[in-house]
């Protein structure tokens, strides 16, 4: 899980991601800690998730379907990003 630290993400961010060279995608299992919907039509999902004792913010844009519940285990594909010094998981 070294890529889930701010310093791990910093190694990826300066890379030339773009057409023909996509950003890396990871897939892991996380425990849901907190869930809320956001956005004008409440179609975005904002969660706190935990893995290996570390807690992260996770975002899913244009979410359809039921909301996960706290304590639920979820496995999902994501890309890593940072917001200041915080690691954010962008769910795909």
N, C-alpha and C positions, 0 to 999 in steps of 0.2 A: 504493500500500500504506500510505498514511498512517493508515487506520483500523486497521491492525495494530500501532500503537504504543500504549503505555499512555495517552498523552495523547489519541490518537484514540478509543480505547475510552471514555475518561472523558466524551467528548462524548455518547455514546450512553446510558450507564448511568442518568443522571437522568431520561431520557425516560419518559413514562407508558405503557410497554408493557403490554399485557394484552388482554382480550377486545375484539375489533373493531379493535385497533391493534397488530398483531404486531411483534415485534422484527425488525430487518432481517436478511436472510439473504444471505450472500455465497457465491461459488463460485470457487475458484482452484485452480491446480495447485501441488503441493508435492512436494519430494523427501523420502522417508522416511529418517530418520537412525537412529532406534531404535524398537523395538516391544516391548511386553509386554502380556500379558493380566492382568486383575486382577478383583477381586470374588470373592464366595463361590463362584460356579460358573464363574469365569474367563470371564464373558460380556462383560466390559468391555474395551475396547481403549484402551491408553494409549501415545501415540507422541510422539516428538520429530520435528518436520518442519521443513524449511528452504525459504525462499522469499526471493529477492533478498538473499541473504547474511544473513538474520535467521532465528534458530531459535525455534520455538514449541512449547509443549505442546499436544497435541490429544487429546481424549477422545471415544470413541464408546461409548455405553451400549447394552447388549443387542446386541452384535455377534454375528453369525452368519457362518460361513464361514471361509475361509482367512485367516491373518494376512498382512499385507503384509510385504515383505522390505526391509531396509535397501538404499538405493540406488534403490528403485522410485519411479516417478513416479505420484502419485495426484492426481486431480481430484475434489474433494468439496464439497458444500454445508455451510456451517457458520454458527454465530453466534459473535460474539466476546464474551468476558467477561474479567474480571480476577480473579486470586487474589493479593492483596497488590499488588505492583508488576508481576507477571508477567501477560502476555496469554495467555489460554487459548482455544483454538478448540474449540467444542463441535460435533462432527460430527453432522449430521442424517441 
